[in-house]
Amino acid sequence: MAELTDAQIDAAEARGRALMASEPRAMSARRDAASGRIVVELVGGCAYAFPPERVEDLCGAPAEALAEIEVDGLGFNLRWPRLDVDLYVPALVAGVFGTKDWTVRELARIAGATSTARKAAAARENGKKGGRPKRSA
């Protein structure tokens, strides 16, 4: 293993202090039974709540497993031991709930399920024309 210089160690410690001061960290986390949301109490007095269905690794998990949450890594990580899931608190607070591919699919699913008067009218008009054309190979 390569030897670290004092300058490299000092620089790493400075980056760590900056991270501790600037990034959101959890003091505690719990599942709110009434809303089903995960509530994270952050260092500094703020709180953040999110529905587990919006998180790739938590969607579909049973309530009992979601209720068992550990705060780890000086508050930077949340861990669900029964699910073998670890999530990075700064990413959650920034709205990163899964991989890019999963997020795109989830947003498309939500958008496709949205019904508006304009969308319904367009579907009726397309239905009068025989519906969506068949795909050609």
Secondary structure, DSSP 8 states (H G I E B T S, - for coil): -----HHHHHHHHHHHHHHHHHS--EEEEEE-TTT--EEEEETTS-EEEE-GGGSTTTTT--HHHHH--EEEGGGTEEEETTTTEEEEHHHHHTT--S-HHHHHHHHHHHHHH---HHHHHHHHHHHHTTSS-----
